[in-house]
Amino acid sequence: MESFVRKEHVSLENPAATTAEALAFLAHRAVELGVAQDEDAVLKAFQAREALGTTGMTEGFSIPHAKSDAIQDAAVLVTKYAEPIADWESLDGKPIKASIALLVPDGEAGTTHIKLLSKVAVLLMKEDFRTKVLTSTSPEEIASLVCAGIED
């Protein structure tokens, strides 16, 4: 699964100030990276998932995820925000400092999506992982941390 997270998939100091801006950035970035072909479709997939219930987890992290025919290749995008996003309804009420977004083609939704989601959820339970991601300023290091966790 290491191909899902490359240094190009890590964005630092993202200026998004709201959940809507963060999701729009993720959809745009997915197209920019060649992971998806239709920015609007990907954004609608993120928004539809968010409408089912928040993807804001705990300790400053969110796991937005999109399943769509517009997504060509499964990928993980990691985004750290310049300022915490307060309007992202997290489970613990804390603002979101970083997102680990999952993008999965519709055809892989049942397998790849579930595997990635469960692996990332387990990673976020580890304080050491959360601390390293939040303090790192290296896209390479962050990509490596996520890849190592997904491979465990």
C-alpha positions, 0 to 999 in steps of 0.5 A: 500500500506504500504507493498510496502515499508519496511525498507529493501527496503531503501538503504543509501549511495549507491556508484552508480556514473552514471544512468546506475550503479543506475539502475543496482543496483536497478535491483540487489536489486529487485532480492536480496529482492525477488521482482523479479526473473530475474535481466537482465529482470528488468534492461532492463525494467528500461532501456526501460522506461528511453529510453522513457524519463528521470525519473529524476524529480526535486529537486534531485529525480528520479522515475525510474520504471520497468514493467516486467513479471520478477517482482513477487510483486509490490514494491517501493525501495528507494535509497539515493546516496553517491554522487549526480548522475550528468548524470541522466537527471533531469527535472530541470538539478540538479543532482539526490540525491535519487531515489524512484523506482517502480517495478510492475508485467506486469499484474498490470501495468495499476492499481498499477503502475499508482496509485504508480506513481501518489502518489510518484509524489505528494509526491515529490511536497512537500518540507517537504517530500523531505527534510526529505527523504534527511536528514534522516539516518534511513531506518525505517523513510524513509520507514515510510515517503513514506508509509504515503505518499502513504496512503494519 
